């Protein structure tokens, strides 16, 4: 007999004479009531055991974490707060769990403790909910682009190019580290390495994505990216996933339209599909907020924050206008900002971005036309000669969530920008070819997937929204 998922049973329109379920015991009380969960839903189903006719040895093995299979009748529940329960007629222990050693006991655990047990933390309500939300968000990303006719492109994980120009990359090599081959100049001879050149793990699939957009029109990438930034903050990971669409013939305004439409779609899709999980996470967040000082508490509950994005038009404002607003703001004048805005050209920090969203405009904000010297080389130089066609989308509670730009399609301008910052033309010869042969206006943006999951789940540490976080000093599991 095929077992039925608990979510299906709880959503059933009628009782059933016989059902067969498998799952893990969350709690077992009074030698009679099992709270069973199989991962399909945040909700457990109560299973009532006939303890008088169940062997004592079997009852002893029904412990938190044990895997069991149950048969019985799906009946209307006698208890409050639940629609159905299972009146158990037969029970099989599939996998024992040592109640004294199993770390995920039915009590509140610190997030630090759960990170140390990342292989088991998904058995808790919170992390089960987070990972189901992550799964639905991932599907929504693909669904949106596929419905719009985008081509999904798998860009390389191993690359010889640094898309960001930051240099904080993980090197890939097969050379013996205890006996590195040297060339005549005394430097490492990468010609003897596996790829015959210096290579790294990618920080972005954008450059390769641009090449494909110049043939397929509109593409997107969604894959792992890596940063060797030695940062232990709550917002940094060494390995994370990036969503990067690239669209031929789109200018900056088209790019903003696409990004706004995309992010609204994936959030609404997830709100519609993950109601129970999001309500649970909202309740968890509200409890967490109670322990914070009043000044540090969020002004919006989780679902209010998500609806804030869905129900408000995204305000579009130039960087120059945003700087004027910030310079003249009360927290800037009273030096309440950690980073005081004094003049045009300052790089916006999270506190500035959140002020624009939460205090000034009271809506999501898109800031565009940034100073060229604080943005990447591939962004299109505007006619003023000092700003580029870049745009960032800012959200409440998190600041920047999307960054993108119109790409520099003019070969001569791109070559000059590369020369100024010291990027070797030979290294990116293939990228420059896309400007030599049929170049056209094109645009794209990048969205760190974990940043999106962080926003939708209300979590505050990015290590808690990826299954197995990779951070400095930590590659466990």
Protein Blocks (a to p, Z undefined) as FASTA:
>chain_A
ZZddfklmmmpcbdcfbdcdddddfbdchhlaccddehlambdcdddddfklgcfklmmm
mcghiacdddddddddfbehiabdcddfbdcdfbdcdfklmmbbcbdddfklmmmmmmlm
mmpmklmmmmmmmmmmmmmmmmmmmmnopacddddfbdcbdfkonopacdddfbdfklcc
ddfkopacfklmmnopacdddfbfklmmmmmmmmnopacdddddddfbdcfbfkbcfbdc
ddddddehiafklmmmmmmmmmmmmmmmmmmmmmmmmmmmmmmmmmmmmmpcfklpcfbd
fklmmmmmmmpccddddfklmmmmmmmpmklmnomafbdcfbghiacdfklmmmmmmmmn
opacddehiafklccfkbccdfkopaccddddddehklpabdcddddfbfklmmmmmmmn
opafklmmmmmmmmmnopacdddddddfklmmmmmnopabfklmcfbacdehiagZZ
